[in-house]
Amino acid sequence: MPENSEGTMLKKLSTAAVTAAVTLTVAVTGLTPSSATSTSSETSASATSTSPRGTVENARIAAHFDLAKGRMPENIALSPGGTAYVTFAAARQIAQVTPSGTTRILATLPEPADGGIHTPVLGFALTTGIVRAHDGTLYVLYATGSDDLTGLWRLRPGGEPRRIAALPANGLPNGLALDPRTRTLYMTDSVLGVIWTVPTSGGTPTAWSTAPELASTGFLGANGLKIHRGAVWATNLDRGTLLRIPVLPGGRAGRVQTRATGLTGIDDFAFTGRGDRVLATLNGPSEVALVRRDGTHSTVLTAADGLQNPTSVALHGDTVYVLSAAYITGQDPNLVLAHLND
């Protein structure tokens, strides 16, 4: 493209990155002194009361991403071979990242006519949740603040991205999970406080749960999302909670169970096995926490391991993948690999 056009694009992406950093800083670190002290005390008590059954070690940065191009990694899905599929938030891109750190852009979603300035809360268009089906099809969420683009997009291998389900433009679709048994996709809306469902074939989404535990307290509510052992699990960033919602007969949502609290800035999470232990990314503190079945938690990775506002985590065997977007630090968006010693 012409040199001046490229410069304009990079300036817009840098502005988007700054906007994200400011809004996230206010939201994630904007605790009152009393609440911040309370959270720290609870975390320390949790860490000392129960020793973790697993440790995470040998962390290393496997890939660095270009912040100036908006390549702030937001979410991750893994192939059976360990290749990561990643959404780059402000770049509106879907990428493939190998364990050796090689990055290839697979698709760029269309830019909104207004540049995304009406995207709720954040003010820039961003790609968020991603999952991978067994045939390699990728499903991605896109938030733009516009009716024509906000929603669920599908990218088949070798194909072009196509929107298959519209979502409310006044919301912020964020977490995404796939139930392969029922071919149902579950999607959190961090602004509207809803979990939506839609078939993998697309169509009109259904509000599966609007429980008050999913609501925000002013910034972002329901966020990360997983399907695990007959239940839908979600995080609430504003409330610092990990939630479990049983799937009842007929696919209906059961009553919300709060499984852990005091997880300041919790974003995404991943189960460590068939049990209910999870690794959770804590965005503002730049930490990964191990959350046990009883709700207690301890820190297993920190900024010293390379984390820069981690947004998502996944496991491939005993290898832990952690993406950092550097929303607040504004330094080094990256992929950290580590070993889960269990």
N, C-alpha and C positions, 0 to 999 in steps of 0.2 A: 504494500500500500504506500501512498505518498508519505514522505517523511513527516510533514506537518500533521497528517491524519494519525500516524502512529503516535506522535507526541501527545496529541489530544487524547487518544485512547488511554495511554499510560497515565496521563494526568487524572483522568476520570477514575481509573482503577485505584490509583493512589488515594484519591479523595474518598472512595468507597472504603478502603482499608482504614483510613483515619476515622471515618464515621463509625465503622464497626468497633474500633478500639475504644472510642469515647463512650459509646452506648453500653458496651460490655463492661467497661471500667466502672461506670456509674452503677450498673445493675449488680454486678457480681461482687464488687468491693464496697458497695454503698450500704453496709450494715451500720447500725448505730453502735457506739462503743460498747454498750451493755450487751447487745446481742452477739457482737463479735467475740467478746470475752466468754460468753456462755457457750458458743460453738466450740471455741478452742478447748475449754474445760471438758466438754463432752467428748471431743475427739481424743484428748489425752487419756481420759478415763477408759474409753473403749480400747485404746491401744495397749494400756497396761493391764486391763482386767483379763484379757484373753489373748494368748500368744497365737499368731497366725499359723494356720496349718500349712500354708505354702509361702514361698518367698519368690520374689522376682529379682533376677540378677543378670549380670553381663549385658547391661544396656549399651546400645551404640546407635548413633545416628546413621541410618542407611540411605537416606535421601534428603536433600535440601530442595525447597521449592521457591519460586520467584515471587516475592511479595509485591514487587512493582507491577507485575502482570496480573495481580489479583488471585494468585494461586495459593489461597489459604485453604488447606484441606479441611473439609467439614465432616465427611462421613466415609465409611469404608465397608467394602464387601470383599470376601476372599473366594478365589477359585479353589478347587480341590488340590491344585498343585502349589498353592501359596502365593499366587499372583494377586496383588491388591487392585481393586477397582475403587476409584476415589472421586469424590466431587470436589471441585475447586470453587469455593463459595462465590467470590466476587468476579471471577473470570467466567462464570456460567459454563464451566467445562466439566466433562467426564473424562477421566484419565485412567490409564493402566500403569501400575508401578510394579516392577519385578522386585524380588527380595534383594537383588544386587543394587537396586536404586535406579534402574533405567526407567524413565518416564516417557509415555507416549500419549498424546491427546487423542481421544477417540471421537469426541464430538463437542461442539459448542452450541448451546441453546440460543435461540433468537433473542436479541435485545429488545426490551419493551420500547415503544415509541417515545415514552417520556424518560427513558433511561433508568426506570425503576425507582424514581424518587418517591413514589407513593406506596412503596412496599411498607407495610405496617412495621412500626418500631425501629427498623434498621435503616430504611430510606435508600436501599439499593437492592437490585435484583440479585438473588442468590440461589444456587443449587444447594440442596440440603441432603436428605436421606437417600440412600442407595441400597439395593439388594440385588443379588444375582440368582437367577433360576438355574436349574440343573442343565438346561440346554444352552447356557451362556447368555441368555437374554438379561439385560440390565433394566431395572425400573428405578426411576429417579424422581425426586420431588423438586419442584421449582416454584419459588415465591417471587412475584413481581409487582403485586399491587394492581394488576390489570386482569380483566375478565378473560382476555383472549389467550393468556399464557400461563397463569397460575394453575398448578395442578400436578397430576401424575404423568410422567413421560416414560416411553418405552424405547429402548435401543437394542435392536437385534444385532447379532454378530454381522459385521460388514454392512449394516444398514444405516439409515439416518434416523435421528430422534423424532418421535411423534407423540403428541399429547393424546392420551387415551381416556383421561378423566379430568374434568374441570373441578377445581376447588374454589371456595369463596376468596375473592380478591382482597377482602378485608381481614383475612386470616394470614397465618404464617405456617404453611405445611413444613414439617421438620423431620421427625423420626419416621422410619419406614421399616416394616417387617413383613415377611412372607410366610404364610402357612401353606406349605406345599401339598399337604393332605387335602385341604379344601380349595386350594388355588385361590386363596383370599389374601389380599394385601391390606394391612392395617397401617394407618397414618395418623400421627399426632399433629394437632394444630396448636402451636405454642401461644398464640394470641387468643383464639376463641375457646381454648380449653376443651377440645373435642378429640376423640379418637374416631376416625372415619374408617370404613371398610369399603372395598370395591373388588370385584373379581379381577383376575389377571388379564381377562379379555377386555377390561375397561368398562365404561358406562357411568351411570350416575352414582356417586358415593352415598353411603348410608351412615348416619351418625350412630356409631355403635355404643359409645359411652360419652355422657356429658357430666360425669360425676364432679362434684365441687373440688375434689382433691386434684383434679387436672388443671384447675384454673390458675392463672398467674396472679401475682400480687402487685403487678404494675409493669413488669417487663416481659419475661418469658416463662410460661408454665410448663405443661406437658412437653417433653423433649425427646429423650432417647426411648427406643421401643424394641422389644424382643418378644418372640413366642417361645414358651418354655414349659414343658410338662403340663399341658392342658390349661395354660393361663397366658394372658397378655401381661407383660411387665412393662412399666414405664417409669421415667424419672420426671421430677418437677424441679426445674432449675431454681425458680424463685423460692420455693419452699425447702429445697435441699433434701428431698425425699425420694425413696425408691418404693414403687407401688406394684402390687400384684392384683390382677383382676381375673378371677376364674372365668373360663368359657363354659357356660351352662349348656344343657341339652338344647339343640336347635340353634346353637351358636350365639345365644344371648349373653350379654355381659352380666357377671355377678357383682357382688358388693366389693368395693375397693378395700384392699388390705394394705396398710402402710407397713412395709417390711423393714425400713431403715430411715432414720432421720439424722440431722446434723451434718449432711453431706454438702457443705457449702459450694455452690457453683457446679453441682453435678450436671453433666451433659449426657454422654453416652455410656454404655456398659456392655459387658459380655460375660456370659457364664463360663466358669472354669471347667465344667464337666457336666455330668448328669445331675449333680446336686444343685443346691440353690445358692452357692457362693458365686459372687461376681467380682470382676474388676471394673471399677468405675472411674471415668475421667472427671476430675474437678478442675474446671476451666480457669477460674480466677486464681486459685492457689498454685496452678501449674503442678498438679499432683495426680497420681493414680492411687486409688484406695482399694484394698481388698475388703469386701463387705461379706461378713459371715451370715450364716443362716439365722442367727439370733439377732441380727441387726447391728452388732458391733463392727467396728472397722478400724483399719490401721493403714498407714501410708506405706506404699511399696516402691513408688518411683517419685522423683521430684525434679525440680529444675536442674539440679546437679547432674541428672541423667540425660539432660538435653531437652526436657519438656518446655514448651513455650505455649501456654494456654491450650492444653490438650482437649480435643473435641470428640474423639472417638477411639474405640479400642476393639480389637478382634483377636481371636486365637486360632492358630493353625498347629494342631498338636500341642507341643509345649512352647511354641514360639508366640510371643506376645507382640502384636503390632499396635503402636500408638501414634495417631496423627496429632500434630500440633498446628494450629492456625496462626499463632502469634497475633491474635486480635488485639491484645493489650500491650504485650511487650514490643510489638512492631519490629522484631529482629530477625527471627529465623524459623519460618514455617517449615516443618520437617516430618519425617517418618522415623520413629525410634523402634528398633527391634530389641527384644529382651527374652530371657529364658525364664519360664515358670517352673520352679523347682517344687514339685508336688509329690 
